[in-house]
Amino acid sequence: PGSRVTETELAEHFGVSRTPIREALQRLAVEGYVTVRRNQGCFVRNFDITELAQYYEVRIALEKLALEAAWRNMSDAALHRLAEAWDPARQVGRTDNSVEMEARDESFHVALANGGGNYALANYLRDVNNHIRIVRRLDFTDSGRIDATYEEHHQIVQHLIDRDLD
């Protein structure tokens, strides 16, 4: 955190032009990994625990709303497909790559919002996840946590299939 990164250094390091580096840094800024200071450069962002806690608070509220929408509107067939995708016995798509696993986990939560028919909600979830992704990826560096994610997601969908919102 706080380290300065430059387009030129990164381009030389990776053996590419500055254009893809600039695009990558812009995306990293959107995702909250770096901050861009005009006429100063890019800096690895410091963690702000209070800000992260606030984003998690918003995420919880959004995910509760997504569950309600999925409970009310998602078809049984779609729920069964989602349950199959997160079956802990099969672990379809399981990876020990934390970036890939975090993306898979995020897609689960967005799928519930989309399945509930609330596309604005899905977009808000994506936005919140952009701000907390760096911390969420740390969750998936432990294989036990990945196993638990499959269990938890599968149980959530089973409750939705049973139309048990509580």
N, C-alpha and C positions, 0 to 999 in steps of 0.2 A: 504494500500500500504506500502511496505517495511517490513511487518511482516514476520518472519521466520516460516516456517512450516516443521515439521519432519515426516518421515514415521512412526516412532514409536508412536508418539503422535496421529497421525491420525488413525493408526491401532487400538490403544487402544480405542480411542473415538468411532469408528465405529464397534469395535468388530470383526475385520477381520485380516487376515495375512498381512504382509507387501507387498506381491507380488501384489495384486490388487491396493494397495495404490501407489506403485512405478509406475505401469502402468497408473494409473489415473494422477499422477503428470507429467509423461512424456507427456501425452495427453494435460494436462493443459499448459505445456511449449510450445508445438507446437501451441496451440491456443492463446498463448500470455498472459495467466493469471498469470503464475509464471515464474521466471527465476531460472535457476539452476546454482549455482556457485560451481565449483569443490572444494571438501574438506570443503565446508561451508554449503551446504544445499540448500533448496528451499526457495524462497522469493516471496511474493505476489508482482507482478510487479507494478511499478509506471506508471501512464498515461503520455504519451508523446504526447501532443496536435499536435505538428508539424508532428510527424510520422503518427498519425491518419489522419490528413488532407491529407497527401501524399497518404495514402492508399485509402482514399475516392476519391481523384482525379483519381487514377488508376481505381478504381471501376466504376466511371462514364464513363470513356473511354471504358472499357470492356463492360459495359451494353449497350452503344450506338452501339457497334459492334454486340452484341447479338441481339439487336432489328433489325438491318439491315439484319442479317443472317436469323432471324425468318421471317421477312417481305418477304424476297426473297424466302425462301425454306420451311417454315413450312406449312403443309397441312391445308386446311380449317377445316377438321375434328379434327385435333389436336388442332387447335386454339379454336374451339367451345368447346372442352372438357376442355381446360384451362379456358375459359370464364365462363363455368358452375361451375368450381371448385372455382372461385373467385366472383361468383354472390353475390353482397352485400345484396340482398333480402333474399338469402338462407344461406349465410355464412357457407358453408360446411367446416367442420373441424375446425371451430372457437374454440378457447380456450383462457382463460384468463391467462394461464401459459406462461410467457414470453419466456421461453426456447423453448417450443413447437411451439409457434407462430413465433419466430425468425427462427426456422428450416423450418417451412412451408413457410415463406416469402422467405428464401434463396432458397428453392426448386423451387419457381416460377421463379426466375431469372436464375437458372441453367437450368430449363426446356426450357426457351427461347433459350439459347445457344445450348442445345442439339437438340431442335427442328429445329434450323437453320443448324444443321449438323456439327457444329464446336465443337468437343469434347475437343480439346486443350483449347479453350476459356472457356468451362465449368470448366475445371480443374483450370485455372487461377482465375476464379471467386471464386471457392471454397477456393483457397489459400488466396486470398485477404480477403475473409470473415472470415477465421481463425484468421486473425490479427485484425479484427475490431468487432468481435462477441460480446465481452464484452460490447461495447458501443451500438451496435445494439439491444441487448436484453433490454436495458433500454427503448428503443422506445416502447416496447410492454408491459409496466407496466401500460399503460393508455388505457382504453377500447375505448376511442374516437380515439386514434391513430390506434387501431386495425380496427375499422369501416372505417377509412380513407384509410387504406391499402387495404381493400377489394374494396372500390370504385376506388382507383387509379389503382390497378392491373386489375380490370374489364375493366376500360376505355382504358388502354393500349392495352389489347387484342382486344377490339372492334375496335380500330383503325387499328390493324394488320389484323383483319378479313376484314375490308374495304380496306385493302392494302394502308392505309394512313400513311406513315412513318413520315411525318412532324408532 
